[in-house]
Amino acid sequence: MSSDDASTGGRAGGPLTGRPSVAALLARRRERREQLARLRDNESTLLDRLYGTEFEGYAFPEPYDVDEATAVACMRFALRHGRELFLAGAETRAIESAVVAVTARWGMDHMTVDVTSRTIQAQYAPPGTRPLTMMMETGSEDSRDLRQLDDLSALTHRVLDEGLRPLAAERELTRIISLKGYWPWWTKVLGGALLAAMLCVLASGTPKAAVVSTVVFLVGNRFGWALSTNGLPSFYVTGLQTAAVIGLTMVLADAHALTGGEAASVAAANMVLLLPILSVVSLAEDAISGFRAMAAGRLISVGMFLASMVGGISLVAFLLRDADVDARNTAFRALPLVLSLVTSAVGALGNAIFMGGPPRLLPWAMGAGVLAGLVNGVLHQELGQPTPLAVLGAAAVLGAAAGAVAPVLRIPSRSLVVPGIAGALLPGPDVYRSLLQYGLHVPGAGAYAVLAFVTTAAIGVGTVLGSHIGGAAQRRWAPASRTAPGG
């Protein structure tokens, strides 16, 4: 079955501009709706799941009967590819669309694909043949490797554009997995330290506190690494890291190396980097996009990690009871808009390096941070919008820009969205106050927790909305759809 997108029919330009006329755009929209209706009526294909994704514009070759050995090779690659996309931090919808597009490129219809919280499952069942079912475990821990995500996305396009066969694609996948990152481990750790310093400044930190924040991050990061190498579950690792960060900060405050306010800023910045904030964002994305099983799995994981952090704070709560009020509280500093854009760019750069982003991604990651910071600052500081609404608007603009620009740059949109979020939208101080007050059994902690969760969820809601808007804009002005070789 071929996927004839409305854009296949060429582009009728308006007078002098060369852009599509209104009539041509309306015709393309009508054809896209008719195509989706045909795909939904045809139970032998999953190509309707590519509607609204970056692969919608491909015209795939007609399906044919694939023998069992070939089908096994195709499905094994597709599942391995999906698993590695998950481990690199791809959104669930992108994983599903990549599996569907690759198998459709190799002529396989009558396919079903299901991405759950721990597995990817696929079944190939043409009429009159024995169904072939394969499953691969993905694991449940969220992780992000922007270099690998970039390479895996490029491999998907190579399969579609160059007609790479299953065995060759699997060899290339094995090569990508075996590659070392662009940055040595210490460079990535320094990138995280840079992000910690930026967050400390935003949390009303002084220059001295920002420097101390990098040191606390380095100690906490290496402490967590040492614990994880011994096979300790991540639940306990996060709890002990939290205790180490709070304990070290309070010891420095007790030794008068930090004031109470500086200690709060240092602790808030480092606790934000331990929080599963991006998992909450992914949770909201999955719930909106219809991946309820994945969203439920992430919800359980997020709850466990938050519980581990509260437990970690409880371990060192005796250090906090005698701390001054400033050490228990902090707030965002209202930096001038221009200066906030600088901190957003620095934070996005630090995050991109921390997550192993390749050099070609770094300027675009900084641009994403500046864009998100600009919209957030204008909405919150200039127009007086509440924090959740400002973050929602900034995330929507960020998602729209990434959805429109990423296909042109051949960069996964996730690689632009994640640094932008880290650089400009993390709800740090509210999370710090809520967790700290829960650990100390202080009344009113729930209000900060609700605000922090709503703000974080707003990031996910905004990025999904923005990605749909940006993807629609990109498809509207993109060239005619591509036909896979051999199609």
C-alpha positions in Angstrom: 0.0 0.0 0.0 1.3 3.4 -0.8 1.0 6.5 1.3 0.0 9.3 -1.1 0.1 12.4 1.0 -1.7 15.5 -0.2 1.6 17.2 -0.9 2.5 14.5 -3.5 0.6 16.4 -6.1 3.0 19.2 -6.3 2.7 22.9 -5.3 0.6 25.4 -7.1 2.2 28.8 -6.5 0.5 32.0 -6.0 1.3 34.9 -8.4 4.9 36.2 -8.1 5.4 34.6 -4.7 6.0 30.9 -5.7 4.0 29.9 -2.6 1.0 27.6 -2.6 -2.3 29.4 -3.4 -5.2 29.3 -1.0 -7.0 26.9 -3.3 -4.0 24.6 -3.5 -3.6 24.5 0.3 -7.3 23.7 0.8 -7.1 21.0 -1.8 -4.1 19.5 -0.1 -5.8 19.6 3.3 -8.9 17.9 1.8 -6.7 15.2 0.2 -4.9 14.6 3.5 -8.3 14.1 5.3 -9.4 11.6 2.6 -6.1 9.8 2.8 -6.4 9.4 6.6 -10.0 8.1 6.2 -8.8 5.5 3.7 -5.9 4.4 6.0 -8.2 4.1 9.0 -10.6 1.9 7.0 -7.8 -0.5 5.9 -7.1 -2.8 8.8 -4.0 -4.2 7.1 -1.8 -1.2 7.6 -0.5 1.0 10.4 0.4 3.9 8.1 -2.4 6.0 9.7 -0.1 6.2 12.7 2.3 8.2 10.6 -0.3 10.9 10.0 1.0 14.1 11.6 4.6 12.8 12.0 7.8 13.6 10.1 7.3 10.4 8.0 3.8 11.4 6.7 5.3 12.7 3.4 6.8 9.4 2.3 5.1 7.3 -0.4 6.0 3.8 0.6 6.3 0.9 -1.8 3.5 -1.5 -2.4 3.5 -4.3 0.3 4.3 -7.9 -0.6 4.5 -11.3 1.0 7.6 -11.4 3.2 9.0 -14.8 4.0 9.4 -15.6 7.7 13.2 -15.3 7.8 13.1 -11.9 6.2 10.3 -10.8 8.5 12.2 -11.9 11.5 15.2 -9.8 10.4 13.0 -6.8 9.7 11.2 -7.0 13.0 14.4 -7.7 15.0 16.0 -4.5 13.7 12.8 -2.5 14.1 12.5 -3.5 17.8 16.2 -3.0 18.6 16.0 0.4 16.9 12.9 1.3 19.0 14.6 0.2 22.2 17.7 2.3 21.5 15.5 5.3 20.7 13.8 4.8 24.0 17.1 4.6 25.9 18.4 7.7 24.0 15.3 9.7 25.2 13.0 9.8 22.2 9.3 10.5 22.8 7.0 7.4 22.6 5.2 8.6 19.5 8.6 9.0 17.7 9.5 5.5 18.6 6.2 4.1 17.3 6.4 6.1 14.0 10.0 5.0 13.4 9.0 1.3 13.8 6.0 1.7 11.5 7.9 3.6 8.9 10.8 1.2 8.7 8.6 -1.9 8.4 6.4 -0.2 5.8 9.6 0.7 3.8 10.4 -3.0 3.7 7.0 -3.9 2.3 5.3 -5.3 5.5 1.7 -4.7 6.1 -0.8 -6.5 8.5 1.5 -5.3 11.2 0.6 -4.3 14.8 3.0 -2.4 17.0 2.6 -1.6 20.7 5.0 0.4 22.9 4.4 0.0 26.6 6.2 1.1 29.7 8.8 -1.8 29.6 8.5 -3.5 26.2 8.0 -2.9 22.4 5.9 -5.6 20.8 5.2 -6.2 17.1 3.1 -8.8 15.3 3.2 -9.6 11.5 0.1 -11.5 10.5 -0.7 -11.6 6.8 -4.0 -13.5 5.9 -3.5 -17.2 5.6 -0.2 -17.4 7.4 0.9 -18.1 11.0 1.3 -14.8 13.0 4.8 -13.9 13.8 5.1 -12.1 17.1 8.3 -10.6 18.6 8.9 -8.6 21.8 11.9 -6.7 23.2 12.3 -5.3 26.6 13.2 -1.6 26.9 13.6 -1.2 30.6 11.9 1.4 32.7 14.6 4.0 33.5 14.5 7.3 31.6 17.8 8.3 30.2 18.9 10.7 27.5 21.9 10.6 25.1 21.5 13.3 22.5 24.4 12.1 20.4 22.9 8.6 20.1 19.5 10.1 19.5 20.9 12.1 16.6 22.6 9.1 15.1 19.6 6.8 15.5 17.3 9.4 13.8 19.7 9.6 10.9 19.7 5.8 10.6 15.9 5.9 10.3 16.2 8.3 7.4 18.9 6.2 5.8 16.6 3.2 5.7 13.8 5.3 4.2 15.8 7.4 1.8 18.5 5.0 0.7 16.7 1.7 1.0 19.1 0.2 3.5 18.3 -3.5 3.9 17.6 -5.1 7.3 21.0 -6.8 7.8 22.9 -3.7 6.8 20.7 -1.6 9.0 21.3 -3.9 11.9 25.1 -3.7 11.4 24.9 0.1 11.4 22.8 0.1 14.5 25.3 -2.1 16.3 28.1 0.3 15.2 26.1 3.3 16.5 25.6 1.7 19.9 29.2 0.8 20.2 30.4 4.4 19.5 31.9 6.5 22.3 30.3 9.9 22.9 31.6 13.1 21.5 32.6 14.2 25.0 34.6 12.4 27.6 32.8 11.8 30.9 34.5 14.7 32.7 33.3 17.1 30.0 29.7 16.0 30.4 30.0 16.3 34.1 31.3 19.9 33.7 28.3 20.6 31.5 26.0 19.6 34.3 28.0 21.7 36.7 27.5 24.7 34.4 23.8 24.0 34.4 23.8 23.8 38.2 25.6 27.2 38.4 23.0 28.8 36.1 20.1 27.4 38.2 21.7 28.7 41.4 21.9 32.2 39.9 18.2 32.0 39.0 17.4 30.8 42.5 18.7 34.1 44.0 22.2 32.8 44.3 25.3 35.0 44.6 28.4 34.5 42.4 30.0 32.7 45.3 27.0 30.4 45.7 27.1 29.6 42.0 30.7 28.5 42.3 29.9 26.4 45.4 26.9 24.9 43.5 29.3 23.5 40.8 31.4 21.9 43.5 28.3 20.4 45.3 27.1 19.1 41.9 30.5 17.4 41.2 30.6 15.7 44.6 26.9 14.6 44.3 27.4 13.3 40.7 30.5 11.3 41.5 28.8 10.0 44.7 25.9 8.8 42.7 28.1 7.2 40.1 30.0 5.3 42.8 26.8 4.0 44.3 25.4 2.9 40.9 28.5 1.0 39.9 27.8 -1.4 42.9 24.4 -2.2 41.5 22.4 -0.2 44.0 18.9 0.4 42.6 18.4 4.0 41.3 15.7 4.6 44.0 18.3 4.4 46.7 20.9 6.2 44.7 18.7 9.2 44.3 17.7 9.2 48.0 21.3 9.1 49.1 22.4 11.7 46.6 19.7 14.0 48.0 20.9 13.4 51.5 24.5 14.1 50.4 23.6 17.4 48.6 21.5 18.7 51.5 24.0 17.5 54.2 27.0 19.0 52.4 25.2 22.4 51.9 24.1 22.6 55.5 27.6 21.7 56.7 29.0 24.6 54.6 26.3 26.9 56.0 27.1 25.8 59.6 30.8 26.5 58.9 29.8 30.0 57.7 31.2 29.3 54.3 27.7 30.1 53.0 24.9 32.3 54.3 21.5 30.8 54.8 20.2 32.3 51.6 23.2 31.1 49.6 22.8 27.6 51.1 19.2 27.5 50.0 20.2 28.5 46.4 22.9 25.9 46.2 20.6 23.2 47.5 17.7 24.2 45.2 19.9 24.1 42.1 21.3 20.7 42.8 18.1 19.2 43.9 16.5 20.3 40.6 19.1 18.3 38.7 18.2 15.2 40.7 14.4 15.5 40.1 12.7 13.5 37.3 11.3 16.7 35.8 11.8 15.5 32.2 10.0 12.3 33.1 7.1 14.3 34.2 7.2 16.2 30.9 7.2 12.8 29.0 4.4 11.6 31.2 2.2 14.5 30.1 3.2 13.9 26.5 2.3 10.2 26.6 -1.0 10.9 28.3 -2.0 13.4 25.7 -0.8 11.3 22.8 -2.7 8.2 23.9 0.1 6.1 25.3 -1.7 5.5 28.6 0.3 2.4 29.6 3.6 4.3 29.1 2.2 7.3 31.0 1.1 5.0 33.9 4.5 3.5 34.1 6.2 6.9 34.2 3.8 8.1 36.9 4.8 5.2 39.1 8.5 5.8 38.5 8.1 9.6 39.2 6.3 8.9 42.4 9.0 6.5 43.6 11.8 9.0 42.8 10.0 11.8 44.7 9.5 9.5 47.6 13.2 8.6 47.6 14.1 12.3 47.7 11.8 12.9 50.6 13.4 10.0 52.3 16.9 11.4 51.6 15.9 14.8 53.1 14.5 13.0 56.2 17.9 11.4 56.7 19.6 14.8 57.3 16.6 16.6 58.6 18.4 17.1 62.0 20.8 19.5 60.1 17.9 21.6 58.9 15.9 22.0 62.1 18.3 24.6 63.5 19.0 26.3 60.2 17.8 29.9 59.7 14.7 30.7 57.7 16.7 31.8 54.7 18.3 28.3 54.4 14.8 26.7 54.2 13.5 29.0 51.5 14.4 30.5 48.2 12.7 32.1 45.2 13.4 32.9 41.6 15.4 36.1 41.1 13.7 38.5 38.7 16.7 39.1 36.5 16.5 41.7 33.8 15.2 40.1 30.6 18.5 40.4 28.7 20.5 38.8 31.5 17.9 36.0 31.8 18.5 35.2 28.1 22.2 34.8 28.8 21.5 32.4 31.7 19.0 30.5 29.5 21.7 30.1 26.8 24.3 29.0 29.3 21.9 26.5 30.9 20.9 25.0 27.6 24.5 24.7 26.6 25.4 23.0 29.8 22.4 20.6 29.5 23.3 19.7 25.9 26.9 18.8 26.8 25.7 17.0 30.0 23.5 14.8 27.8 26.2 14.1 25.2 24.9 16.4 22.4 27.2 16.5 19.4 29.0 19.8 18.5 26.6 20.6 15.7 23.7 20.6 18.1 25.2 23.1 20.6 24.3 26.4 18.8 20.8 25.2 18.1 20.4 24.1 21.7 21.5 27.5 22.9 19.0 29.1 20.5 16.2 26.9 21.9 17.1 28.1 25.4 17.1 31.7 24.4 13.7 31.4 22.6 12.1 29.6 25.6 13.6 32.1 28.0 12.4 35.1 25.9 8.8 33.9 25.7 8.8 32.9 29.4 10.3 36.2 30.5 7.9 38.3 28.3 4.8 36.5 29.5 5.8 36.3 33.2 7.7 39.6 33.8 6.3 41.9 31.2 2.7 40.7 30.9 2.3 39.5 34.5 1.0 36.0 33.6 1.2 33.3 36.3 4.1 31.0 36.2 2.2 27.9 34.8 0.7 29.9 32.0 4.0 31.6 31.1 5.7 28.2 31.1 2.9 26.7 29.0 3.2 29.5 26.4 7.0 29.2 26.3 6.9 25.4 25.9 4.3 25.7 23.1 6.5 28.2 21.2 9.6 26.0 21.8 7.8 22.9 20.6 6.4 24.7 17.5 9.9 26.0 16.6 11.5 22.6 17.1 8.8 20.8 15.1 9.2 23.3 12.2 13.0 23.5 12.2 14.1 20.0 13.2 13.2 18.2 9.9 15.1 20.8 7.9 18.2 20.6 10.1 17.9 16.7 10.3 18.0 17.1 14.1 15.5 15.2 16.3 13.1 17.8 17.7 13.7 16.3 21.1 17.3 17.4 20.9 16.1 21.0 20.7 13.2 20.8 23.2 15.1 19.2 26.1 18.0 21.8 26.3 15.4 24.6 25.9 13.4 23.2 28.9 16.5 22.8 31.0 17.8 26.3 30.1 14.7 28.3 30.7 11.7 26.4 32.2 12.7 24.2 35.1 10.5 25.0 38.2 13.3 24.8 40.7 12.7 26.7 43.9 9.0 25.5 44.3 10.2 21.9 44.0 12.9 22.6 46.6 10.6 24.2 49.1 7.9 21.5 48.7 10.3 18.6 49.2 12.2 20.3 52.0 9.0 21.2 53.9 7.6 17.7 53.5 10.9 16.3 55.0 10.5 18.7 57.9 6.8 18.2 58.3 6.1 21.9 57.8 2.5 22.9 57.0 2.0 24.4 53.6 4.3 22.1 51.7 1.4 20.8 49.5 0.9 24.2 47.9 4.4 24.4 46.6 4.2 20.8 45.4 1.0 21.4 43.5 2.4 24.5 41.9 5.6 22.7 40.9 3.7 19.7 39.4 1.3 21.9 37.5 4.2 24.0 36.1 6.1 20.9 35.1 3.0 19.3 33.5 2.4 22.5 31.6 5.8 22.0 29.9 4.6 18.7 28.6 1.2 20.0 27.5 2.8 23.0 25.8 5.5 21.0 23.9 2.9 18.6 22.5 0.7 21.4 21.4 3.7 23.2 19.9 5.1 20.2 18.1 1.7 19.7 16.4 1.6 23.3 15.3 5.2 23.3 14.2 4.9 20.0 12.3 1.7 21.2 10.5 3.5 24.4 9.5 6.5 22.5 8.3 4.4 20.1 6.2 2.4 23.0 4.8 5.4 24.7 3.3 7.6 21.6 2.8 8.4 20.4 -0.8 6.4 17.5 -2.3 6.5 14.3 -0.4 9.3 11.9 -1.0 9.0 8.5 -2.5 11.1 5.7 -0.9 13.5 4.2 -3.4 12.0 1.2 -5.1 8.5 2.5 -4.3 
